[in-house]
Amino acid sequence: MREVLKTNNPVELNFAEAVLSDAGIPSVVFDGHMSVMDGSMVILPRRLMVADADAEEARRLITVALAEPPPWS
């Protein structure tokens, strides 16, 4: 498994998951429940992981999809 996104922003993470899903690339979120450890303060980032074979395409898709930063960042 390869990390293709690391973020504290749950909206960005869900959007990236949807982009990959639409492209037929399965993904898994690591550290999704770690916020329980830090008191739900969203200090620890979550990681979006894909299979090694899909990593390059997944990174490309996420880079294009998130090319323009959201207005709230």
Backbone atoms as SQL, in Angstrom:
CREATE TABLE atoms (id INTEGER PRIMARY KEY, chain TEXT, resi INTEGER, resn TEXT, atom TEXT, x REAL, y REAL, z REAL);
INSERT INTO atoms VALUES
  (1, 'A', 1, 'MET', 'N', 0.853, -1.181, 0.000),
  (2, 'A', 1, 'MET', 'CA', 0.000, 0.000, 0.000),
  (3, 'A', 1, 'MET', 'C', 0.895, 1.239, 0.000),
  (4, 'A', 2, 'ARG', 'N', 0.426, 2.244, -0.695),
  (5, 'A', 2, 'ARG', 'CA', 1.153, 3.523, -0.785),
  (6, 'A', 2, 'ARG', 'C', 0.257, 4.670, -0.342),
  (7, 'A', 3, 'GLU', 'N', 0.846, 5.612, 0.353),
  (8, 'A', 3, 'GLU', 'CA', 0.122, 6.815, 0.770),
  (9, 'A', 3, 'GLU', 'C', 0.042, 7.769, -0.416),
  (10, 'A', 4, 'VAL', 'N', -1.180, 8.237, -0.708),
  (11, 'A', 4, 'VAL', 'CA', -1.350, 9.194, -1.799),
  (12, 'A', 4, 'VAL', 'C', -1.859, 10.548, -1.299),
  (13, 'A', 5, 'LEU', 'N', -2.315, 10.604, -0.059),
  (14, 'A', 5, 'LEU', 'CA', -2.771, 11.867, 0.523),
  (15, 'A', 5, 'LEU', 'C', -2.686, 11.766, 2.032),
  (16, 'A', 6, 'LYS', 'N', -2.229, 12.838, 2.651),
  (17, 'A', 6, 'LYS', 'CA', -2.169, 12.922, 4.117),
  (18, 'A', 6, 'LYS', 'C', -2.757, 14.281, 4.486),
  (19, 'A', 7, 'THR', 'N', -3.854, 14.269, 5.246),
  (20, 'A', 7, 'THR', 'CA', -4.545, 15.522, 5.526),
  (21, 'A', 7, 'THR', 'C', -5.314, 15.474, 6.842),
  (22, 'A', 8, 'ASN', 'N', -5.519, 16.637, 7.419),
  (23, 'A', 8, 'ASN', 'CA', -6.378, 16.796, 8.592),
  (24, 'A', 8, 'ASN', 'C', -7.785, 17.215, 8.183),
  (25, 'A', 9, 'ASN', 'N', -7.964, 17.518, 6.920),
  (26, 'A', 9, 'ASN', 'CA', -9.236, 18.042, 6.413),
  (27, 'A', 9, 'ASN', 'C', -10.141, 16.881, 5.980),
  (28, 'A', 10, 'PRO', 'N', -11.200, 16.601, 6.735),
  (29, 'A', 10, 'PRO', 'CA', -12.068, 15.476, 6.378),
  (30, 'A', 10, 'PRO', 'C', -12.813, 15.676, 5.063),
  (31, 'A', 11, 'VAL', 'N', -13.105, 16.898, 4.703),
  (32, 'A', 11, 'VAL', 'CA', -13.793, 17.170, 3.435),
  (33, 'A', 11, 'VAL', 'C', -12.866, 16.844, 2.262),
  (34, 'A', 12, 'GLU', 'N', -11.632, 17.290, 2.353),
  (35, 'A', 12, 'GLU', 'CA', -10.645, 17.003, 1.324),
  (36, 'A', 12, 'GLU', 'C', -10.412, 15.495, 1.190),
  (37, 'A', 13, 'LEU', 'N', -10.343, 14.816, 2.319),
  (38, 'A', 13, 'LEU', 'CA', -10.145, 13.370, 2.322),
  (39, 'A', 13, 'LEU', 'C', -11.316, 12.654, 1.652),
  (40, 'A', 14, 'ASN', 'N', -12.532, 13.019, 2.004),
  (41, 'A', 14, 'ASN', 'CA', -13.716, 12.395, 1.400),
  (42, 'A', 14, 'ASN', 'C', -13.801, 12.688, -0.098),
  (43, 'A', 15, 'PHE', 'N', -13.431, 13.898, -0.483),
  (44, 'A', 15, 'PHE', 'CA', -13.436, 14.254, -1.903),
  (45, 'A', 15, 'PHE', 'C', -12.421, 13.405, -2.672),
  (46, 'A', 16, 'ALA', 'N', -11.221, 13.261, -2.119),
  (47, 'A', 16, 'ALA', 'CA', -10.193, 12.442, -2.769),
  (48, 'A', 16, 'ALA', 'C', -10.638, 10.983, -2.874),
  (49, 'A', 17, 'GLU', 'N', -11.281, 10.476, -1.830),
  (50, 'A', 17, 'GLU', 'CA', -11.820, 9.109, -1.877),
  (51, 'A', 17, 'GLU', 'C', -12.841, 8.966, -3.007),
  (52, 'A', 18, 'ALA', 'N', -13.700, 9.956, -3.159),
  (53, 'A', 18, 'ALA', 'CA', -14.722, 9.918, -4.210),
  (54, 'A', 18, 'ALA', 'C', -14.090, 9.979, -5.597),
  (55, 'A', 19, 'VAL', 'N', -13.063, 10.806, -5.749),
  (56, 'A', 19, 'VAL', 'CA', -12.362, 10.900, -7.030),
  (57, 'A', 19, 'VAL', 'C', -11.762, 9.547, -7.404),
  (58, 'A', 20, 'LEU', 'N', -11.107, 8.910, -6.448),
  (59, 'A', 20, 'LEU', 'CA', -10.497, 7.610, -6.713),
  (60, 'A', 20, 'LEU', 'C', -11.561, 6.545, -6.977),
  (61, 'A', 21, 'SER', 'N', -12.631, 6.580, -6.226),
  (62, 'A', 21, 'SER', 'CA', -13.711, 5.620, -6.418),
  (63, 'A', 21, 'SER', 'C', -14.314, 5.748, -7.813),
  (64, 'A', 22, 'ASP', 'N', -14.533, 6.978, -8.257),
  (65, 'A', 22, 'ASP', 'CA', -15.074, 7.218, -9.597),
  (66, 'A', 22, 'ASP', 'C', -14.139, 6.690, -10.681),
  (67, 'A', 23, 'ALA', 'N', -12.830, 6.688, -10.391),
  (68, 'A', 23, 'ALA', 'CA', -11.845, 6.195, -11.349),
  (69, 'A', 23, 'ALA', 'C', -11.645, 4.683, -11.235),
  (70, 'A', 24, 'GLY', 'N', -12.342, 4.054, -10.299),
  (71, 'A', 24, 'GLY', 'CA', -12.213, 2.615, -10.121),
  (72, 'A', 24, 'GLY', 'C', -10.989, 2.192, -9.340),
  (73, 'A', 25, 'ILE', 'N', -10.432, 3.112, -8.555),
  (74, 'A', 25, 'ILE', 'CA', -9.243, 2.815, -7.750),
  (75, 'A', 25, 'ILE', 'C', -9.676, 2.642, -6.301),
  (76, 'A', 26, 'PRO', 'N', -9.568, 1.434, -5.763),
  (77, 'A', 26, 'PRO', 'CA', -9.933, 1.218, -4.356),
  (78, 'A', 26, 'PRO', 'C', -8.947, 1.921, -3.424),
  (79, 'A', 27, 'SER', 'N', -9.468, 2.475, -2.347),
  (80, 'A', 27, 'SER', 'CA', -8.609, 3.161, -1.373),
  (81, 'A', 27, 'SER', 'C', -9.056, 2.816, 0.046),
  (82, 'A', 28, 'VAL', 'N', -8.132, 3.035, 0.967),
  (83, 'A', 28, 'VAL', 'CA', -8.384, 2.768, 2.384),
  (84, 'A', 28, 'VAL', 'C', -7.850, 3.946, 3.177),
  (85, 'A', 29, 'VAL', 'N', -8.593, 4.379, 4.189),
  (86, 'A', 29, 'VAL', 'CA', -8.138, 5.458, 5.058),
  (87, 'A', 29, 'VAL', 'C', -7.461, 4.845, 6.281),
  (88, 'A', 30, 'PHE', 'N', -6.211, 5.222, 6.497),
  (89, 'A', 30, 'PHE', 'CA', -5.483, 4.818, 7.692),
  (90, 'A', 30, 'PHE', 'C', -5.568, 5.948, 8.710),
  (91, 'A', 31, 'ASP', 'N', -5.518, 5.601, 9.964),
  (92, 'A', 31, 'ASP', 'CA', -5.517, 6.559, 11.086),
  (93, 'A', 31, 'ASP', 'C', -6.837, 7.302, 11.217),
  (94, 'A', 32, 'GLY', 'N', -7.902, 6.748, 10.687),
  (95, 'A', 32, 'GLY', 'CA', -9.199, 7.402, 10.738),
  (96, 'A', 32, 'GLY', 'C', -9.754, 7.550, 12.139),
  (97, 'A', 33, 'HIS', 'N', -9.384, 6.660, 13.028),
  (98, 'A', 33, 'HIS', 'CA', -9.903, 6.717, 14.388),
  (99, 'A', 33, 'HIS', 'C', -8.872, 7.243, 15.382),
  (100, 'A', 34, 'MET', 'N', -7.781, 7.762, 14.889),
  (101, 'A', 34, 'MET', 'CA', -6.741, 8.269, 15.784),
  (102, 'A', 34, 'MET', 'C', -7.175, 9.547, 16.499),
  (103, 'A', 35, 'SER', 'N', -8.177, 10.251, 15.971),
  (104, 'A', 35, 'SER', 'CA', -8.630, 11.473, 16.631),
  (105, 'A', 35, 'SER', 'C', -9.193, 11.170, 18.013),
  (106, 'A', 36, 'VAL', 'N', -9.633, 9.933, 18.231),
  (107, 'A', 36, 'VAL', 'CA', -10.099, 9.541, 19.556),
  (108, 'A', 36, 'VAL', 'C', -8.943, 9.636, 20.553),
  (109, 'A', 37, 'MET', 'N', -7.753, 9.314, 20.072),
  (110, 'A', 37, 'MET', 'CA', -6.565, 9.354, 20.928),
  (111, 'A', 37, 'MET', 'C', -6.172, 10.791, 21.276),
  (112, 'A', 38, 'ASP', 'N', -6.411, 11.731, 20.358),
  (113, 'A', 38, 'ASP', 'CA', -6.020, 13.117, 20.628),
  (114, 'A', 38, 'ASP', 'C', -7.196, 13.972, 21.087),
  (115, 'A', 39, 'GLY', 'N', -8.272, 13.342, 21.514),
  (116, 'A', 39, 'GLY', 'CA', -9.417, 14.077, 22.041),
  (117, 'A', 39, 'GLY', 'C', -10.304, 14.663, 20.967),
  (118, 'A', 40, 'SER', 'N', -10.305, 14.081, 19.785),
  (119, 'A', 40, 'SER', 'CA', -11.118, 14.542, 18.644),
  (120, 'A', 40, 'SER', 'C', -10.781, 15.966, 18.230),
  (121, 'A', 41, 'MET', 'N', -9.507, 16.323, 18.338),
  (122, 'A', 41, 'MET', 'CA', -9.068, 17.671, 17.979),
  (123, 'A', 41, 'MET', 'C', -8.529, 17.748, 16.552),
  (124, 'A', 42, 'VAL', 'N', -8.522, 16.659, 15.830),
  (125, 'A', 42, 'VAL', 'CA', -8.050, 16.582, 14.445),
  (126, 'A', 42, 'VAL', 'C', -6.587, 17.023, 14.330),
  (127, 'A', 43, 'ILE', 'N', -5.798, 16.649, 15.304),
  (128, 'A', 43, 'ILE', 'CA', -4.373, 16.974, 15.276),
  (129, 'A', 43, 'ILE', 'C', -3.610, 15.998, 14.402),
  (130, 'A', 44, 'LEU', 'N', -3.975, 14.726, 14.473),
  (131, 'A', 44, 'LEU', 'CA', -3.272, 13.699, 13.714),
  (132, 'A', 44, 'LEU', 'C', -3.895, 13.554, 12.325),
  (133, 'A', 45, 'PRO', 'N', -3.092, 13.687, 11.280),
  (134, 'A', 45, 'PRO', 'CA', -3.643, 13.580, 9.929),
  (135, 'A', 45, 'PRO', 'C', -4.035, 12.151, 9.584),
  (136, 'A', 46, 'ARG', 'N', -4.976, 12.030, 8.696),
  (137, 'A', 46, 'ARG', 'CA', -5.399, 10.738, 8.160),
  (138, 'A', 46, 'ARG', 'C', -4.679, 10.519, 6.843),
  (139, 'A', 47, 'ARG', 'N', -4.442, 9.248, 6.526),
  (140, 'A', 47, 'ARG', 'CA', -3.721, 8.911, 5.304),
  (141, 'A', 47, 'ARG', 'C', -4.619, 8.108, 4.373),
  (142, 'A', 48, 'LEU', 'N', -4.628, 8.504, 3.116),
  (143, 'A', 48, 'LEU', 'CA', -5.373, 7.778, 2.093),
  (144, 'A', 48, 'LEU', 'C', -4.384, 6.872, 1.368),
  (145, 'A', 49, 'MET', 'N', -4.666, 5.577, 1.399),
  (146, 'A', 49, 'MET', 'CA', -3.749, 4.578, 0.868),
  (147, 'A', 49, 'MET', 'C', -4.386, 3.848, -0.320),
  (148, 'A', 50, 'VAL', 'N', -3.544, 3.477, -1.283),
  (149, 'A', 50, 'VAL', 'CA', -3.981, 2.683, -2.427),
  (150, 'A', 50, 'VAL', 'C', -2.959, 1.579, -2.672),
  (151, 'A', 51, 'ALA', 'N', -3.316, 0.621, -3.512),
  (152, 'A', 51, 'ALA', 'CA', -2.391, -0.446, -3.888),
  (153, 'A', 51, 'ALA', 'C', -1.185, 0.151, -4.613),
  (154, 'A', 52, 'ASP', 'N', -0.051, -0.497, -4.471),
  (155, 'A', 52, 'ASP', 'CA', 1.183, -0.017, -5.111),
  (156, 'A', 52, 'ASP', 'C', 0.985, 0.246, -6.601),
  (157, 'A', 53, 'ALA', 'N', 0.301, -0.655, -7.279),
  (158, 'A', 53, 'ALA', 'CA', 0.110, -0.533, -8.725),
  (159, 'A', 53, 'ALA', 'C', -0.739, 0.681, -9.106),
  (160, 'A', 54, 'ASP', 'N', -1.578, 1.163, -8.207),
  (161, 'A', 54, 'ASP', 'CA', -2.469, 2.300, -8.490),
  (162, 'A', 54, 'ASP', 'C', -1.924, 3.633, -8.000),
  (163, 'A', 55, 'ALA', 'N', -0.804, 3.618, -7.299),
  (164, 'A', 55, 'ALA', 'CA', -0.320, 4.828, -6.619),
  (165, 'A', 55, 'ALA', 'C', -0.055, 5.989, -7.573),
  (166, 'A', 56, 'GLU', 'N', 0.625, 5.745, -8.666),
  (167, 'A', 56, 'GLU', 'CA', 0.972, 6.833, -9.589),
  (168, 'A', 56, 'GLU', 'C', -0.276, 7.489, -10.170),
  (169, 'A', 57, 'GLU', 'N', -1.215, 6.674, -10.647),
  (170, 'A', 57, 'GLU', 'CA', -2.460, 7.211, -11.222),
  (171, 'A', 57, 'GLU', 'C', -3.294, 7.915, -10.147),
  (172, 'A', 58, 'ALA', 'N', -3.336, 7.362, -8.950),
  (173, 'A', 58, 'ALA', 'CA', -4.104, 7.968, -7.861),
  (174, 'A', 58, 'ALA', 'C', -3.536, 9.339, -7.499),
  (175, 'A', 59, 'ARG', 'N', -2.220, 9.444, -7.414),
  (176, 'A', 59, 'ARG', 'CA', -1.594, 10.741, -7.113),
  (177, 'A', 59, 'ARG', 'C', -1.913, 11.768, -8.196),
  (178, 'A', 60, 'ARG', 'N', -1.863, 11.320, -9.448),
  (179, 'A', 60, 'ARG', 'CA', -2.165, 12.228, -10.558),
  (180, 'A', 60, 'ARG', 'C', -3.603, 12.731, -10.476),
  (181, 'A', 61, 'LEU', 'N', -4.541, 11.808, -10.246),
  (182, 'A', 61, 'LEU', 'CA', -5.950, 12.191, -10.156),
  (183, 'A', 61, 'LEU', 'C', -6.204, 13.152, -8.994),
  (184, 'A', 62, 'ILE', 'N', -5.607, 12.876, -7.855),
  (185, 'A', 62, 'ILE', 'CA', -5.797, 13.737, -6.683),
  (186, 'A', 62, 'ILE', 'C', -5.174, 15.106, -6.919),
  (187, 'A', 63, 'THR', 'N', -3.999, 15.137, -7.532),
  (188, 'A', 63, 'THR', 'CA', -3.347, 16.414, -7.822),
  (189, 'A', 63, 'THR', 'C', -4.208, 17.279, -8.730),
  (190, 'A', 64, 'VAL', 'N', -4.783, 16.669, -9.756),
  (191, 'A', 64, 'VAL', 'CA', -5.658, 17.414, -10.683),
  (192, 'A', 64, 'VAL', 'C', -6.928, 17.864, -9.955),
  (193, 'A', 65, 'ALA', 'N', -7.523, 16.973, -9.184),
  (194, 'A', 65, 'ALA', 'CA', -8.787, 17.281, -8.502),
  (195, 'A', 65, 'ALA', 'C', -8.623, 18.372, -7.443),
  (196, 'A', 66, 'LEU', 'N', -7.478, 18.391, -6.791),
  (197, 'A', 66, 'LEU', 'CA', -7.231, 19.377, -5.735),
  (198, 'A', 66, 'LEU', 'C', -6.329, 20.506, -6.205),
  (199, 'A', 67, 'ALA', 'N', -6.228, 20.707, -7.522),
  (200, 'A', 67, 'ALA', 'CA', -5.308, 21.683, -8.081),
  (201, 'A', 67, 'ALA', 'C', -5.565, 23.096, -7.565),
  (202, 'A', 68, 'GLU', 'N', -6.814, 23.446, -7.450),
  (203, 'A', 68, 'GLU', 'CA', -7.121, 24.782, -6.936),
  (204, 'A', 68, 'GLU', 'C', -7.500, 24.644, -5.477),
  (205, 'A', 69, 'PRO', 'N', -6.766, 25.332, -4.602),
  (206, 'A', 69, 'PRO', 'CA', -7.073, 25.196, -3.183),
  (207, 'A', 69, 'PRO', 'C', -8.485, 25.699, -2.854),
  (208, 'A', 70, 'PRO', 'N', -9.151, 25.044, -1.954),
  (209, 'A', 70, 'PRO', 'CA', -10.492, 25.490, -1.580),
  (210, 'A', 70, 'PRO', 'C', -10.429, 26.857, -0.903),
  (211, 'A', 71, 'PRO', 'N', -11.508, 27.613, -0.981),
  (212, 'A', 71, 'PRO', 'CA', -11.500, 28.967, -0.410),
  (213, 'A', 71, 'PRO', 'C', -11.330, 28.996, 1.099),
  (214, 'A', 72, 'TRP', 'N', -11.611, 27.906, 1.775),
  (215, 'A', 72, 'TRP', 'CA', -11.519, 27.909, 3.241),
  (216, 'A', 72, 'TRP', 'C', -10.133, 27.561, 3.756),
  (217, 'A', 73, 'SER', 'N', -9.179, 27.214, 2.876),
  (218, 'A', 73, 'SER', 'CA', -7.850, 26.824, 3.360),
  (219, 'A', 73, 'SER', 'C', -6.920, 28.005, 3.483);
